[in-house]
Amino acid sequence: MTEADRIVHYRNVFHGFARVEAPGLDSPMYAELAYGVSLDDELLALAALKRRGQPAPNMLFAAAQYLLLGGVAHPLAAHYPIIAGTPRPPVPAFPLFRDFCLSQRGRIAELLRVRRTQTNEVRRCACLLPALALVAREASAPLALFDVGASAGLNLNFDRYAYRYRCQGGETLRWGEEDAPVRIDAELRGDGAMPPLPPAIEVASRDGIDLHPVDVQDADQLLWLRALIWPEHEDRHQRLLDAATVQQRSPVRLHAGDAADVLPGLLEVVPPEHAVVVYSTITLYQFSPEQRRRLQDVLKAASLVRTVWQIALEGDGTPTLSITRHRHGEASTTALAKASPHGWWMAW
């Protein structure tokens, strides 16, 4: 691909992000910035320095926010409510963003080369909870959880959060301790009924697998997780910090490596009286076809000696929440719901 072709490619990527992804996830600022970048060859060339397989808009915007959160002074910070502590000013942000990126070009380029998206979106637990309840009811056993692409593993503590599901008729379904430090709201849409939630779900073990697990006790790693959150989403910033506090009190096990390499050894030591649940949330898009095949081969092999439940919130645009039951080397998948990629709503 020539340099001109690369610029055209990334122009289309940022233009699509401005038209579809940013508005769809309620970020007018990132919609504005992405459109501005799509028309700016210097910024497109900078964004193209990101690692292979990483989304250019997310990485460029995260690198800028990371530096601002870390204390780099610039007027652009006024457009980040979580930093400024005030609403965004009613003026365009892109001219300031462009100046900031070019003035910090070297630092941003280095971040793009070495960092990756590892968003730990705790609100996705609103989708995981009913699927895990379904497994708990089928298995009648404590759950052995394995989060593939776990990032910091915050979603492994799903049962230590409080949930509120808003139904179309105005009814509210609640689950979890009311005084839990992390509160998650989600909207239930459509005609389907979410399965009933039990009073509690027993969890036997919590293991996360990631190529580069995030340690939330490391201030810099936690800062990068925050930088991946979009600037207007102040509640997401606070939820991440609250979930990190929960994990510091209730640690989970995190393992570095490729899931297809790490998972077999972990599955071997799960007691037979526990139900194995392997799940992923907006993760598999970063897996190559070969990596996906290898992961499925691992689950198939494990299913020869025990049932393995696989829960996935995956797919482009509006992802699908699904459950796959692996038994005797065979797999059967059921689509449960369509959902917001950030867990804002589900249509069961």
TORKOL-4160 file (C-alpha; in steps of 0.2 Angstrom, whole numbers, padded with zeros to 4 digits, m for minus):
348
<pt num="1" X="0000" Y="0000" Z="0000"/>
<pt num="2" X="0007" Y="0017" Z="m0005"/>
<pt num="3" X="0007" Y="0032" Z="0007"/>
<pt num="4" X="m0007" Y="0040" Z="m0003"/>
<pt num="5" X="m0017" Y="0024" Z="m0002"/>
<pt num="6" X="m0014" Y="0023" Z="0017"/>
<pt num="7" X="m0020" Y="0041" Z="0019"/>
<pt num="8" X="m0036" Y="0037" Z="0009"/>
<pt num="9" X="m0039" Y="0022" Z="0019"/>
<pt num="10" X="m0038" Y="0031" Z="0036"/>
<pt num="11" X="m0048" Y="0045" Z="0029"/>
<pt num="12" X="m0062" Y="0033" Z="0026"/>
<pt num="13" X="m0059" Y="0025" Z="0043"/>
<pt num="14" X="m0061" Y="0042" Z="0053"/>
<pt num="15" X="m0075" Y="0048" Z="0042"/>
<pt num="16" X="m0085" Y="0032" Z="0046"/>
<pt num="17" X="m0081" Y="0034" Z="0064"/>
<pt num="18" X="m0087" Y="0052" Z="0064"/>
<pt num="19" X="m0103" Y="0047" Z="0055"/>
<pt num="20" X="m0108" Y="0030" Z="0063"/>
<pt num="21" X="m0098" Y="0025" Z="0079"/>
<pt num="22" X="m0096" Y="0041" Z="0088"/>
<pt num="23" X="m0114" Y="0047" Z="0086"/>
<pt num="24" X="m0120" Y="0029" Z="0090"/>
<pt num="25" X="m0111" Y="0029" Z="0107"/>
<pt num="26" X="m0116" Y="0047" Z="0111"/>
<pt num="27" X="m0100" Y="0056" Z="0109"/>
<pt num="28" X="m0102" Y="0073" Z="0099"/>
<pt num="29" X="m0084" Y="0078" Z="0103"/>
<pt num="30" X="m0077" Y="0062" Z="0095"/>
<pt num="31" X="m0088" Y="0064" Z="0080"/>
<pt num="32" X="m0082" Y="0082" Z="0078"/>
<pt num="33" X="m0063" Y="0077" Z="0080"/>
<pt num="34" X="m0065" Y="0061" Z="0069"/>
<pt num="35" X="m0072" Y="0072" Z="0055"/>
<pt num="36" X="m0058" Y="0085" Z="0057"/>
<pt num="37" X="m0045" Y="0071" Z="0057"/>
<pt num="38" X="m0052" Y="0064" Z="0041"/>
<pt num="39" X="m0049" Y="0080" Z="0032"/>
<pt num="40" X="m0031" Y="0082" Z="0039"/>
<pt num="41" X="m0017" Y="0073" Z="0031"/>
<pt num="42" X="m0004" Y="0077" Z="0045"/>
<pt num="43" X="m0015" Y="0069" Z="0058"/>
<pt num="44" X="m0020" Y="0054" Z="0047"/>
<pt num="45" X="m0002" Y="0050" Z="0045"/>
<pt num="46" X="0001" Y="0052" Z="0064"/>
<pt num="47" X="m0014" Y="0040" Z="0067"/>
<pt num="48" X="m0007" Y="0027" Z="0055"/>
<pt num="49" X="0007" Y="0024" Z="0066"/>
<pt num="50" X="m0004" Y="0014" Z="0078"/>
<pt num="51" X="0000" Y="m0005" Z="0080"/>
<pt num="52" X="m0007" Y="m0017" Z="0067"/>
<pt num="53" X="m0025" Y="m0023" Z="0071"/>
<pt num="54" X="m0028" Y="m0008" Z="0083"/>
<pt num="55" X="m0042" Y="0005" Z="0079"/>
<pt num="56" X="m0034" Y="0021" Z="0073"/>
<pt num="57" X="m0048" Y="0033" Z="0080"/>
<pt num="58" X="m0048" Y="0025" Z="0097"/>
<pt num="59" X="m0030" Y="0025" Z="0098"/>
<pt num="60" X="m0027" Y="0043" Z="0093"/>
<pt num="61" X="m0040" Y="0050" Z="0104"/>
<pt num="62" X="m0034" Y="0039" Z="0119"/>
<pt num="63" X="m0016" Y="0045" Z="0117"/>
<pt num="64" X="m0022" Y="0063" Z="0118"/>
<pt num="65" X="m0033" Y="0060" Z="0133"/>
<pt num="66" X="m0019" Y="0050" Z="0142"/>
<pt num="67" X="m0007" Y="0065" Z="0140"/>
<pt num="68" X="m0021" Y="0077" Z="0146"/>
<pt num="69" X="m0026" Y="0066" Z="0161"/>
<pt num="70" X="m0007" Y="0064" Z="0165"/>
<pt num="71" X="m0006" Y="0083" Z="0167"/>
<pt num="72" X="0000" Y="0090" Z="0151"/>
<pt num="73" X="m0007" Y="0108" Z="0151"/>
<pt num="74" X="m0016" Y="0114" Z="0135"/>
<pt num="75" X="m0032" Y="0123" Z="0132"/>
<pt num="76" X="m0039" Y="0107" Z="0124"/>
<pt num="77" X="m0042" Y="0101" Z="0142"/>
<pt num="78" X="m0057" Y="0112" Z="0143"/>
<pt num="79" X="m0066" Y="0101" Z="0132"/>
<pt num="80" X="m0064" Y="0086" Z="0143"/>
<pt num="81" X="m0077" Y="0087" Z="0157"/>
<pt num="82" X="m0068" Y="0074" Z="0168"/>
<pt num="83" X="m0052" Y="0085" Z="0168"/>
<pt num="84" X="m0060" Y="0102" Z="0168"/>
<pt num="85" X="m0074" Y="0098" Z="0180"/>
<pt num="86" X="m0085" Y="0109" Z="0169"/>
<pt num="87" X="m0096" Y="0106" Z="0154"/>
<pt num="88" X="m0088" Y="0108" Z="0137"/>
<pt num="89" X="m0087" Y="0126" Z="0130"/>
<pt num="90" X="m0098" Y="0130" Z="0115"/>
<pt num="91" X="m0084" Y="0131" Z="0103"/>
<pt num="92" X="m0076" Y="0119" Z="0091"/>
<pt num="93" X="m0063" Y="0107" Z="0099"/>
<pt num="94" X="m0054" Y="0102" Z="0083"/>
<pt num="95" X="m0042" Y="0117" Z="0081"/>
<pt num="96" X="m0036" Y="0114" Z="0098"/>
<pt num="97" X="m0035" Y="0095" Z="0096"/>
<pt num="98" X="m0025" Y="0098" Z="0080"/>
<pt num="99" X="m0013" Y="0110" Z="0089"/>
<pt num="100" X="m0011" Y="0098" Z="0104"/>
<pt num="101" X="m0007" Y="0083" Z="0093"/>
<pt num="102" X="0006" Y="0091" Z="0083"/>
<pt num="103" X="0014" Y="0099" Z="0098"/>
<pt num="104" X="0015" Y="0082" Z="0106"/>
<pt num="105" X="0018" Y="0073" Z="0090"/>
<pt num="106" X="0033" Y="0063" Z="0097"/>
<pt num="107" X="0024" Y="0057" Z="0113"/>
<pt num="108" X="0008" Y="0053" Z="0104"/>
<pt num="109" X="0018" Y="0043" Z="0091"/>
<pt num="110" X="0026" Y="0033" Z="0104"/>
<pt num="111" X="0010" Y="0029" Z="0113"/>
<pt num="112" X="0002" Y="0023" Z="0096"/>
<pt num="113" X="0017" Y="0012" Z="0093"/>
<pt num="114" X="0017" Y="0003" Z="0110"/>
<pt num="115" X="m0001" Y="0004" Z="0117"/>
<pt num="116" X="m0017" Y="m0005" Z="0113"/>
<pt num="117" X="m0035" Y="m0004" Z="0116"/>
<pt num="118" X="m0040" Y="m0014" Z="0132"/>
<pt num="119" X="m0056" Y="m0005" Z="0137"/>
<pt num="120" X="m0063" Y="m0013" Z="0152"/>
<pt num="121" X="m0081" Y="m0008" Z="0150"/>
<pt num="122" X="m0089" Y="m0013" Z="0167"/>
<pt num="123" X="m0107" Y="m0009" Z="0161"/>
<pt num="124" X="m0106" Y="m0024" Z="0149"/>
<pt num="125" X="m0109" Y="m0034" Z="0165"/>
<pt num="126" X="m0127" Y="m0030" Z="0163"/>
<pt num="127" X="m0127" Y="m0041" Z="0148"/>
<pt num="128" X="m0116" Y="m0055" Z="0156"/>
<pt num="129" X="m0127" Y="m0056" Z="0172"/>
<pt num="130" X="m0143" Y="m0064" Z="0164"/>
<pt num="131" X="m0132" Y="m0075" Z="0153"/>
<pt num="132" X="m0122" Y="m0081" Z="0168"/>
<pt num="133" X="m0139" Y="m0084" Z="0178"/>
<pt num="134" X="m0144" Y="m0095" Z="0164"/>
<pt num="135" X="m0129" Y="m0106" Z="0165"/>
<pt num="136" X="m0130" Y="m0106" Z="0184"/>
<pt num="137" X="m0148" Y="m0113" Z="0182"/>
<pt num="138" X="m0143" Y="m0126" Z="0169"/>
<pt num="139" X="m0128" Y="m0132" Z="0178"/>
<pt num="140" X="m0134" Y="m0131" Z="0196"/>
<pt num="141" X="m0116" Y="m0129" Z="0201"/>
<pt num="142" X="m0104" Y="m0115" Z="0206"/>
<pt num="143" X="m0096" Y="m0106" Z="0191"/>
<pt num="144" X="m0078" Y="m0106" Z="0186"/>
<pt num="145" X="m0076" Y="m0090" Z="0176"/>
<pt num="146" X="m0064" Y="m0087" Z="0162"/>
<pt num="147" X="m0063" Y="m0070" Z="0154"/>
<pt num="148" X="m0055" Y="m0070" Z="0137"/>
<pt num="149" X="m0047" Y="m0053" Z="0133"/>
<pt num="150" X="m0050" Y="m0048" Z="0151"/>
<pt num="151" X="m0040" Y="m0032" Z="0151"/>
<pt num="152" X="m0040" Y="m0028" Z="0170"/>
<pt num="153" X="m0052" Y="m0042" Z="0174"/>
<pt num="154" X="m0065" Y="m0030" Z="0182"/>
<pt num="155" X="m0080" Y="m0039" Z="0174"/>
<pt num="156" X="m0075" Y="m0055" Z="0184"/>
<pt num="157" X="m0082" Y="m0047" Z="0199"/>
<pt num="158" X="m0099" Y="m0045" Z="0191"/>
<pt num="159" X="m0108" Y="m0052" Z="0206"/>
<pt num="160" X="m0101" Y="m0038" Z="0218"/>
<pt num="161" X="m0110" Y="m0024" Z="0208"/>
<pt num="162" X="m0128" Y="m0018" Z="0209"/>
<pt num="163" X="m0140" Y="m0018" Z="0194"/>
<pt num="164" X="m0155" Y="m0009" Z="0189"/>
<pt num="165" X="m0164" Y="m0014" Z="0173"/>
<pt num="166" X="m0177" Y="m0002" Z="0166"/>
<pt num="167" X="m0192" Y="m0011" Z="0157"/>
<pt num="168" X="m0202" Y="m0003" Z="0144"/>
<pt num="169" X="m0218" Y="m0003" Z="0155"/>
<pt num="170" X="m0209" Y="0007" Z="0168"/>
<pt num="171" X="m0205" Y="m0007" Z="0179"/>
<pt num="172" X="m0188" Y="m0009" Z="0187"/>
<pt num="173" X="m0179" Y="m0025" Z="0190"/>
<pt num="174" X="m0165" Y="m0025" Z="0203"/>
<pt num="175" X="m0151" Y="m0037" Z="0207"/>
<pt num="176" X="m0136" Y="m0036" Z="0219"/>
<pt num="177" X="m0133" Y="m0027" Z="0235"/>
<pt num="178" X="m0141" Y="m0009" Z="0235"/>
<pt num="179" X="m0125" Y="m0002" Z="0244"/>
<pt num="180" X="m0113" Y="m0010" Z="0231"/>
<pt num="181" X="m0100" Y="0003" Z="0226"/>
<pt num="182" X="m0103" Y="0000" Z="0208"/>
<pt num="183" X="m0120" Y="0003" Z="0201"/>
<pt num="184" X="m0125" Y="m0002" Z="0183"/>
<pt num="185" X="m0141" Y="0003" Z="0174"/>
<pt num="186" X="m0147" Y="m0004" Z="0158"/>
<pt num="187" X="m0163" Y="m0003" Z="0148"/>
<pt num="188" X="m0173" Y="m0018" Z="0142"/>
<pt num="189" X="m0180" Y="m0016" Z="0125"/>
<pt num="190" X="m0191" Y="m0026" Z="0113"/>
<pt num="191" X="m0204" Y="m0040" Z="0116"/>
<pt num="192" X="m0193" Y="m0053" Z="0123"/>
<pt num="193" X="m0192" Y="m0057" Z="0141"/>
<pt num="194" X="m0175" Y="m0058" Z="0150"/>
<pt num="195" X="m0174" Y="m0074" Z="0160"/>
<pt num="196" X="m0177" Y="m0072" Z="0179"/>
<pt num="197" X="m0162" Y="m0068" Z="0190"/>
<pt num="198" X="m0159" Y="m0079" Z="0205"/>
<pt num="199" X="m0156" Y="m0071" Z="0222"/>
<pt num="200" X="m0137" Y="m0075" Z="0220"/>
<pt num="201" X="m0125" Y="m0084" Z="0209"/>
<pt num="202" X="m0111" Y="m0094" Z="0217"/>
<pt num="203" X="m0094" Y="m0091" Z="0209"/>
<pt num="204" X="m0080" Y="m0104" Z="0213"/>
<pt num="205" X="m0066" Y="m0096" Z="0204"/>
<pt num="206" X="m0062" Y="m0080" Z="0193"/>
<pt num="207" X="m0048" Y="m0081" Z="0180"/>
<pt num="208" X="m0044" Y="m0068" Z="0166"/>
<pt num="209" X="m0033" Y="m0071" Z="0151"/>
<pt num="210" X="m0025" Y="m0056" Z="0141"/>
<pt num="211" X="m0010" Y="m0054" Z="0130"/>
<pt num="212" X="m0006" Y="m0040" Z="0142"/>
<pt num="213" X="m0016" Y="m0040" Z="0158"/>
<pt num="214" X="m0019" Y="m0023" Z="0166"/>
<pt num="215" X="m0014" Y="m0021" Z="0184"/>
<pt num="216" X="m0026" Y="m0008" Z="0191"/>
<pt num="217" X="m0015" Y="m0005" Z="0206"/>
<pt num="218" X="m0002" Y="0002" Z="0194"/>
<pt num="219" X="m0007" Y="0020" Z="0192"/>
<pt num="220" X="0000" Y="0022" Z="0174"/>
<pt num="221" X="m0010" Y="0007" Z="0168"/>
<pt num="222" X="m0026" Y="0013" Z="0176"/>
<pt num="223" X="m0023" Y="0030" Z="0168"/>
<pt num="224" X="m0022" Y="0022" Z="0151"/>
<pt num="225" X="m0039" Y="0012" Z="0154"/>
<pt num="226" X="m0047" Y="0029" Z="0159"/>
<pt num="227" X="m0039" Y="0037" Z="0143"/>
<pt num="228" X="m0049" Y="0024" Z="0132"/>
<pt num="229" X="m0066" Y="0030" Z="0139"/>
<pt num="230" X="m0074" Y="0044" Z="0129"/>
<pt num="231" X="m0073" Y="0061" Z="0136"/>
<pt num="232" X="m0092" Y="0065" Z="0139"/>
<pt num="233" X="m0095" Y="0048" Z="0148"/>
<pt num="234" X="m0091" Y="0054" Z="0165"/>
<pt num="235" X="m0101" Y="0040" Z="0173"/>
<pt num="236" X="m0090" Y="0027" Z="0165"/>
<pt num="237" X="m0074" Y="0035" Z="0172"/>
<pt num="238" X="m0081" Y="0035" Z="0189"/>
<pt num="239" X="m0088" Y="0017" Z="0187"/>
<pt num="240" X="m0070" Y="0011" Z="0181"/>
<pt num="241" X="m0062" Y="0019" Z="0197"/>
<pt num="242" X="m0075" Y="0011" Z="0208"/>
<pt num="243" X="m0073" Y="m0006" Z="0200"/>
<pt num="244" X="m0054" Y="m0005" Z="0202"/>
<pt num="245" X="m0057" Y="m0002" Z="0221"/>
<pt num="246" X="m0068" Y="m0017" Z="0222"/>
<pt num="247" X="m0055" Y="m0027" Z="0213"/>
<pt num="248" X="m0041" Y="m0021" Z="0225"/>
<pt num="249" X="m0052" Y="m0028" Z="0239"/>
<pt num="250" X="m0057" Y="m0044" Z="0230"/>
<pt num="251" X="m0043" Y="m0048" Z="0218"/>
<pt num="252" X="m0045" Y="m0060" Z="0203"/>
<pt num="253" X="m0032" Y="m0071" Z="0194"/>
<pt num="254" X="m0025" Y="m0063" Z="0178"/>
<pt num="255" X="m0014" Y="m0073" Z="0166"/>
<pt num="256" X="m0004" Y="m0066" Z="0152"/>
<pt num="257" X="m0004" Y="m0075" Z="0135"/>
<pt num="258" X="m0014" Y="m0081" Z="0121"/>
<pt num="259" X="m0030" Y="m0089" Z="0127"/>
<pt num="260" X="m0028" Y="m0104" Z="0116"/>
<pt num="261" X="m0011" Y="m0107" Z="0125"/>
<pt num="262" X="m0016" Y="m0103" Z="0142"/>
<pt num="263" X="m0034" Y="m0109" Z="0144"/>
<pt num="264" X="m0030" Y="m0128" Z="0142"/>
<pt num="265" X="m0019" Y="m0129" Z="0158"/>
<pt num="266" X="m0032" Y="m0118" Z="0168"/>
<pt num="267" X="m0046" Y="m0129" Z="0163"/>
<pt num="268" X="m0037" Y="m0145" Z="0168"/>
<pt num="269" X="m0037" Y="m0140" Z="0186"/>
<pt num="270" X="m0055" Y="m0135" Z="0188"/>
<pt num="271" X="m0064" Y="m0147" Z="0200"/>
<pt num="272" X="m0077" Y="m0158" Z="0191"/>
<pt num="273" X="m0091" Y="m0151" Z="0202"/>
<pt num="274" X="m0089" Y="m0133" Z="0195"/>
<pt num="275" X="m0097" Y="m0127" Z="0179"/>
<pt num="276" X="m0084" Y="m0120" Z="0167"/>
<pt num="277" X="m0089" Y="m0103" Z="0159"/>
<pt num="278" X="m0078" Y="m0095" Z="0146"/>
<pt num="279" X="m0084" Y="m0078" Z="0140"/>
<pt num="280" X="m0078" Y="m0063" Z="0130"/>
<pt num="281" X="m0085" Y="m0045" Z="0128"/>
<pt num="282" X="m0081" Y="m0036" Z="0112"/>
<pt num="283" X="m0064" Y="m0045" Z="0111"/>
<pt num="284" X="m0064" Y="m0057" Z="0097"/>
<pt num="285" X="m0063" Y="m0044" Z="0083"/>
<pt num="286" X="m0044" Y="m0042" Z="0089"/>
<pt num="287" X="m0042" Y="m0061" Z="0086"/>
<pt num="288" X="m0036" Y="m0068" Z="0069"/>
<pt num="289" X="m0046" Y="m0081" Z="0061"/>
<pt num="290" X="m0032" Y="m0094" Z="0066"/>
<pt num="291" X="m0033" Y="m0088" Z="0084"/>
<pt num="292" X="m0052" Y="m0090" Z="0084"/>
<pt num="293" X="m0051" Y="m0107" Z="0077"/>
<pt num="294" X="m0038" Y="m0112" Z="0090"/>
<pt num="295" X="m0049" Y="m0106" Z="0104"/>
<pt num="296" X="m0063" Y="m0116" Z="0098"/>
<pt num="297" X="m0052" Y="m0131" Z="0096"/>
<pt num="298" X="m0048" Y="m0129" Z="0115"/>
<pt num="299" X="m0066" Y="m0128" Z="0120"/>
<pt num="300" X="m0070" Y="m0143" Z="0109"/>
<pt num="301" X="m0057" Y="m0154" Z="0117"/>
<pt num="302" X="m0062" Y="m0149" Z="0135"/>
<pt num="303" X="m0080" Y="m0153" Z="0130"/>
<pt num="304" X="m0075" Y="m0171" Z="0128"/>
<pt num="305" X="m0074" Y="m0173" Z="0147"/>
<pt num="306" X="m0086" Y="m0160" Z="0153"/>
<pt num="307" X="m0099" Y="m0147" Z="0147"/>
<pt num="308" X="m0091" Y="m0130" Z="0143"/>
<pt num="309" X="m0103" Y="m0115" Z="0142"/>
<pt num="310" X="m0096" Y="m0100" Z="0131"/>
<pt num="311" X="m0104" Y="m0083" Z="0132"/>
<pt num="312" X="m0100" Y="m0070" Z="0120"/>
<pt num="313" X="m0105" Y="m0052" Z="0117"/>
<pt num="314" X="m0098" Y="m0050" Z="0100"/>
<pt num="315" X="m0101" Y="m0042" Z="0083"/>
<pt num="316" X="m0099" Y="m0026" Z="0073"/>
<pt num="317" X="m0112" Y="m0012" Z="0075"/>
<pt num="318" X="m0125" Y="m0019" Z="0087"/>
<pt num="319" X="m0117" Y="m0035" Z="0095"/>
<pt num="320" X="m0126" Y="m0051" Z="0099"/>
<pt num="321" X="m0126" Y="m0059" Z="0116"/>
<pt num="322" X="m0125" Y="m0078" Z="0113"/>
<pt num="323" X="m0122" Y="m0094" Z="0123"/>
<pt num="324" X="m0114" Y="m0109" Z="0116"/>
<pt num="325" X="m0115" Y="m0126" Z="0124"/>
<pt num="326" X="m0100" Y="m0137" Z="0121"/>
<pt num="327" X="m0104" Y="m0155" Z="0124"/>
<pt num="328" X="m0095" Y="m0171" Z="0118"/>
<pt num="329" X="m0085" Y="m0162" Z="0105"/>
<pt num="330" X="m0101" Y="m0153" Z="0098"/>
<pt num="331" X="m0106" Y="m0135" Z="0099"/>
<pt num="332" X="m0124" Y="m0128" Z="0099"/>
<pt num="333" X="m0126" Y="m0109" Z="0099"/>
<pt num="334" X="m0141" Y="m0099" Z="0105"/>
<pt num="335" X="m0143" Y="m0080" Z="0101"/>
<pt num="336" X="m0150" Y="m0072" Z="0117"/>
<pt num="337" X="m0151" Y="m0054" Z="0114"/>
<pt num="338" X="m0145" Y="m0039" Z="0103"/>
<pt num="339" X="m0136" Y="m0026" Z="0114"/>
<pt num="340" X="m0127" Y="m0010" Z="0115"/>
<pt num="341" X="m0108" Y="m0012" Z="0114"/>
<pt num="342" X="m0107" Y="m0003" Z="0130"/>
<pt num="343" X="m0121" Y="m0012" Z="0139"/>
<pt num="344" X="m0133" Y="0002" Z="0139"/>
<pt num="345" X="m0147" Y="m0008" Z="0133"/>
<pt num="346" X="m0153" Y="m0026" Z="0128"/>
<pt num="347" X="m0167" Y="m0032" Z="0117"/>
<pt num="348" X="m0169" Y="m0050" Z="0123"/>
